[in-house]
Amino acid sequence: MSVDNKEEVLAVMEFVKSAKLKGTVEIISDNEFSWDLGGIFLRFLVDNRETTVLYSRRKSKLFEIGHFHEDNCNVISLIQDINSEDKRVHIAALLGCSDFGIEHKTEKKKKSWVLVRHYYSEI
């Protein structure tokens, strides 16, 4: 990992340590942390130029629903967006596929039905 990449990782981790985030944040290592948002758990793995965000309904890694990648330069804005008081995380899961989104709390929650399951952060 180059010096620039180490600085990116350090910047993201320092932001997480210093910011007042809703829910509970657990620093796992120098480049990994988990975030409990009440009903949804996010695990951030900050790596070489990108961050992998894994999401699940339970804290265990065995129950992860899916993941997505975000450039390190955009991770802090993503965290701020998730942390906004008027927003919530919405995950839709369908037969091994999933969709992660951040939506305004005033949007109507979708009901789960036979194939598609909808999960929302409670905080």
Salt bridges, closest charged atoms under 4 A:
GLU26 OE1 - LYS59 NZ 2.75
GLU32 OE2 - ARG43 NH1 3.00
GLU50 OE2 - HIS69 ND1 3.25
GLU64 OE2 - ARG43 NH2 2.75
ASP81 OD1 - LYS87 NZ 2.87
ASP86 OD2 - HIS104 NE2 3.29
GLU103 OE2 - ARG88 NE 2.87
GLU103 OE1 - HIS90 ND1 3.28
